[in-house]
């Protein structure tokens, strides 16, 4: 009986030793070279920012009345969902927990709409919704541009900088579209 226990322990020890090899399950660094704290913070802040943009854009597709408002909202959602996937991959590769959708809820994070803002959108419908949504989303996108420009100055990760440049270009274009709809 004792020899069976020793044999079992030896098998377990060998199996565990195999799991500890340097090749096993080590997270791979994301492409794009080294990253710094600015790159990490950009993704940590931009993911909740984008998720909130998607939340309000989704409301616009359901509650807005003007077709151009719905179209620009759908464009915004599509672009920001892709960005979130990319940033999530980087954070996981860097061993950093990905923020949840409401991680910054109730906090005074720059660029985030307040709970009161969200509630006012949720209670509006039709043209009244459009009138509330358009200036809110324009300001929200402007804050996203500011965040992207900040990481361009202080970031190090090549892919983060490429995404930041894309965000600046796309969101400045979206802001122009939104501002053209404000009457």
Buried (B, 14 or more C-beta within 10 A) or exposed (E): EEEEEEEEEEEEEEEEEEEEEEEEEEEEBBEBEEBBEBBBBBBBBBBBBBBBBBBBBBBBBEBBBBEEBBBBBBBBBEBBEEBBEBBBBBBBBBEBEBBEEEBBEEEEBEBBBEEEBBEBBEEBEEEBBBBBBBEBBBBBBBBBBEBBEBBBEEBBBBBBBEBBBBBBEBBBEBBEBBEEBEE
